[in-house]
Amino acid sequence: MLKTVLLTVTSGLFLSIPAFAQNTVEVAFCGESLPEHIPAVKQRWFRILNRQAAHPSHLATLKRRASVVFPVIDPIIARYGIPRDFRFLPLLESAAMNNAISRKGAAGFWQIMPETGRLLGLRVSKGYDERYDLLKATHAACRYIKDLHKQLGSWMLVAAAYNAGPSYIQTLRRRYPDQHPMAMPYRAAETQAYVYQALAIKELLTRPADYRHYFSDRTVAELSNDHIAVSSQDRDAILASYQTERAESMAAVVVDDMHPEEREAIQEEVMLITDVELEEEVVAGAPTAPLEITPATPLIMTRRLGADALTEGQLVLFEVVQPSEINGVKVSVGDMLYAHVDMIEPTSGRAFLHTERLVTAQTQATTNLRLVAVEKTKQPGVKVPPSYEMASNGWRLTWEQL
C-alpha cells in the first residue's frame, strides 16, 4: 500500500537520525526497536525516511487531518490493548482520507477489503458500506489487529500482515524463525517497505526536531505543533466524511464526479506513500531519470577533484563549474565544496553524499551550505561511475538543498 551508514555524527542532512548516529533516542515501532546492527535494515530505513521527508507539505497535511481523527480513534485503540503506534497505519494506508479506494477494492480510513470487512462484522453492500464509518471501521480494524497478534506474537509482524495477509507472514515466520521482522525476505517490495514507512511517518510527525536537517525551520515548527488550530467548520467537514451513509456517494466522487485536477491530487497524495513501482526501482537500484531542472530548483554544478575510489566517511573535494545562487549564497566558478560520503550501497553501487562547507576561490572565506548530491530533484543518491571515467572526464555532480 506503502547507510548513510549513519556514521559518527557531524551535523548534516543524512546524519540527523539520532538513534543510529548517536544512540540517544531509540527508533522503535510498538516498542520493538529498529535493528541497527543489520546493514540491509539501515539501508532501507535511511532510503525510506529520506523519501518521506522529501514531502513536507504532505506531512503537514497528514498532521492536520490526524489532529482531528486521532482523538476519535485513540481511545478505541487503547481499549483493545493495541500499541498506540498503530494509529499511524491509516496515515500510510489512506493518507487519512476516508474516500480512498485501492486498486484491489480496499476502502475507507483503514483500507479494509470487502470480504475482510464482512468477516469482521461490517455491513458491506452497495450504497451502505460500514468501512466508511470511522467508529465501526476502527473497532473492526482493532479486532483484526488483536487477532493477528495472537497468531504472530510480534507487533511488527502484525503490521506486515495487515499489508500482506496473515497466512503469508506465518509461512515466512516458520521458515525464518530467527529473522527480525524488518529483515524478513518479503516477496513484495510494498511489504518490505511497509513497516519502515509507518515508522518514518511516526518519527517525522512526532519528533520533527530530531530530523530538522531535512526541513526548513518553518516546517519543523509546523510539524512540532501538537495543538493545531483547526476551525470547527473544518473539523466538522473532516469528520463528516467518515459516515456510513455517505459511502456510495464518496466512491462515486473518487471515480467520476471530482474535478480532474482534484482527483489527480488525491491519487498522487495516496500513492505518494504506497507507490510500489517506485519503491521497487529504488530497491533494485535502477538508473534514475535525467535531472529535472526548473527555475524553482536552486542547484550547484560541480566536478570532482581526484579520481581515487570512494569509501564511506571519506572527505571529497568538488569544484564549482557553473555560477549559481542557492539559499541567498552566490556561488562562483572555482569555488570548492567539501563533501562527505555518507553511504555506498553495495548492491546498487549508488552513493549518498552531503556537503556543509563552501570555500570561495577569491577570498577563501568559508560559508555553511548544506547540500546533497542528486541525479533527480528531491531524490538524493547518485550512481558512481567507473574509476577510468572519473579520471578522464572528472565526476560531475549536481547538488541541491532539500
Residue pairs with C-beta under 8 A, 6 or more apart in sequence:
1 92
1 93
1 102
1 106
1 111
1 163
1 190
1 194
1 273
1 274
2 92
2 190
2 193
2 194
2 197
2 198
2 273
2 274
2 275
2 279
3 39
3 42
3 43
3 46
3 312
3 342
3 343
3 345
3 352
4 14
4 15
4 17
4 46
4 342
4 343
4 352
5 42
5 312
5 313
5 342
5 343
6 14
6 15
6 17
6 20
6 21
6 36
6 42
6 46
7 15
7 21
7 312
7 313
7 342
8 21
9 15
9 21
9 22
10 340
10 356
11 213
11 356
12 213
12 340
12 342
12 354
12 356
12 370
13 213
13 214
13 354
13 370
13 372
13 380
13 402
14 46
14 50
14 342
14 343
14 352
14 354
14 372
14 380
15 21
15 213
15 342
15 354
16 210
16 211
16 212
16 213
16 214
17 27
17 46
17 49
17 210
17 211
18 24
18 25
18 27
18 210
19 25
19 26
19 27
19 34
19 36
20 27
20 36
20 42
20 45
25 207
25 210
26 33
27 33
27 34
27 45
27 199
27 203
28 34
29 85
29 155
29 156
29 159
29 195
29 198
29 199
29 202
30 83
30 85
30 86
30 155
30 156
30 159
31 83
31 155
32 154
32 155
32 156
32 181
34 41
34 45
34 182
34 199
35 41
35 180
35 182
35 183
36 42
38 180
38 182
38 183
40 183
41 180
41 182
41 183
43 343
43 345
44 182
44 192
44 193
44 196
44 283
45 196
45 199
45 200
46 343
46 352
47 282
47 381
48 193
48 196
48 197
48 200
49 196
49 200
49 203
49 204
49 211
50 214
50 380
51 200
51 282
51 379
52 59
52 197
52 200
52 201
52 204
52 273
53 59
53 200
53 204
53 211
53 214
53 215
53 402
54 214
54 378
54 379
54 402
55 272
56 214
56 215
56 216
56 219
56 223
58 95
58 269
58 272
59 201
59 204
59 205
59 219
59 223
60 219
60 222
60 223
61 95
61 269
62 91
62 95
62 96
62 201
62 205
63 205
63 222
63 223
63 225
63 228
64 228
64 230
65 91
65 95
65 96
65 97
65 238
66 87
66 91
66 96
66 205
67 226
67 228
67 230
68 230
68 234
68 235
68 238
68 239
69 90
69 96
69 109
69 134
69 238
69 239
69 242
70 87
72 134
72 135
72 138
72 239
72 242
73 87
73 90
73 134
73 138
74 84
74 87
76 135
76 138
76 139
76 142
77 84
77 86
77 87
77 138
77 142
78 84
79 142
80 142
80 143
80 145
80 146
81 146
82 142
82 145
82 146
82 149
83 155
85 155
85 198
85 202
86 145
86 155
86 159
88 198
88 201
88 202
88 205
89 110
89 159
89 162
89 198
90 96
90 109
90 110
90 111
91 198
91 201
91 205
92 194
92 197
92 198
92 201
92 273
92 274
93 100
93 106
93 109
93 110
93 111
93 274
94 100
94 108
94 109
94 110
94 111
94 270
95 269
95 270
95 272
95 273
96 109
97 109
97 241
97 266
97 269
97 270
98 108
98 109
98 132
98 134
98 241
98 242
98 250
99 132
99 241
99 250
99 251
99 253
99 254
99 266
100 107
100 108
100 109
100 111
100 254
100 266
100 270
101 107
101 251
101 254
101 255
102 111
104 113
105 113
105 114
106 112
106 113
107 114
107 129
107 131
107 132
107 251
108 129
108 131
108 132
108 137
109 132
109 134
109 137
109 138
109 242
110 131
110 137
110 138
110 140
110 141
112 120
112 122
112 131
112 137
112 140
112 141
112 144
114 124
114 131
116 144
117 124
117 129
117 130
117 131
117 137
117 140
118 124
120 140
120 141
120 143
120 144
121 140
121 143
122 129
122 130
122 131
122 133
122 136
122 137
122 140
123 129
123 130
124 130
124 131
126 248
127 247
127 248
128 244
128 245
128 247
128 248
129 244
129 247
129 248
129 251
130 136
130 137
130 140
130 244
130 247
131 137
131 140
131 247
132 242
132 243
132 244
132 246
132 247
132 250
133 242
133 243
133 244
134 239
134 242
134 243
136 244
144 162
145 158
145 162
148 157
148 158
148 161
148 162
148 166
149 155
149 158
151 161
151 166
151 170
152 158
152 161
152 166
152 169
152 170
152 173
154 181
156 181
156 182
156 195
157 169
157 173
157 181
159 194
159 195
159 198
160 169
160 181
160 184
160 186
160 191
160 194
160 195
161 168
161 169
162 194
163 190
163 191
163 194
164 186
164 188
164 191
164 194
168 187
172 184
172 185
172 186
173 184
176 184
176 185
179 185
181 195
182 195
182 196
186 192
188 276
189 276
189 279
189 280
189 283
190 274
190 276
190 279
192 279
192 283
193 279
193 283
197 273
201 273
203 210
203 211
204 211
204 214
204 223
205 223
208 215
208 219
208 220
208 223
208 224
209 220
209 224
212 220
213 370
214 402
215 223
230 238
240 246
241 250
254 263
254 266
258 266
284 348
285 345
285 347
285 348
285 349
285 350
287 383
288 375
288 376
288 379
288 381
288 383
289 375
289 376
290 375
290 376
291 299
291 374
291 375
291 376
291 377
291 398
292 376
292 377
293 299
293 377
294 377
297 377
297 400
298 324
298 325
298 326
298 327
298 400
298 401
299 324
299 326
299 398
299 399
299 400
300 320
300 322
300 324
300 326
300 331
300 337
300 371
300 398
300 399
300 400
301 320
301 321
301 322
301 324
301 396
301 397
301 398
301 399
302 318
302 319
302 320
302 321
302 337
302 396
302 397
302 398
302 399
303 318
303 319
303 321
303 394
303 395
303 396
303 397
304 316
304 317
304 318
304 319
304 390
304 394
304 395
304 396
304 397
305 317
305 318
305 319
306 316
306 317
307 387
307 390
307 391
307 395
309 387
310 316
310 341
310 344
310 351
310 384
311 341
311 344
312 341
312 342
312 343
312 344
313 340
313 341
314 340
314 341
315 338
315 339
315 340
316 338
316 339
316 340
316 341
316 353
317 336
317 337
317 338
317 339
318 336
318 337
318 339
318 355
318 397
318 399
319 334
319 335
319 336
319 337
320 331
320 332
320 333
320 334
320 335
320 336
320 337
321 333
321 396
322 333
323 330
323 331
323 332
323 333
324 330
324 331
325 331
326 369
326 371
326 401
327 369
327 401
329 358
329 367
329 369
331 358
332 360
332 361
332 362
333 361
334 361
335 358
335 359
335 360
335 361
336 358
336 359
336 361
337 355
337 357
337 358
337 369
337 371
337 399
338 355
338 356
338 357
338 358
338 359
339 353
339 354
339 355
339 373
340 353
340 354
340 355
340 356
341 351
341 352
341 353
342 352
342 353
342 354
343 351
343 352
344 350
344 351
344 352
344 384
345 351
348 383
349 383
349 384
350 381
350 382
350 383
350 384
351 373
351 381
351 382
351 383
351 384
352 372
352 373
352 380
352 381
352 382
353 372
353 373
353 382
353 397
354 370
354 371
354 372
354 373
354 380
355 369
355 370
355 371
355 372
355 399
356 368
356 369
356 370
357 366
357 367
357 368
357 369
358 366
358 367
358 368
358 369
359 365
359 366
359 367
360 367
369 401
370 401
371 399
371 400
371 401
372 380
372 399
372 400
372 401
372 402
373 380
373 381
373 382
373 397
373 398
373 399
374 380
374 381
374 382
374 398
374 399
374 400
375 381
375 382
375 383
375 398
377 400
378 400
378 402
380 402
382 397
384 395
385 393
385 395
389 395
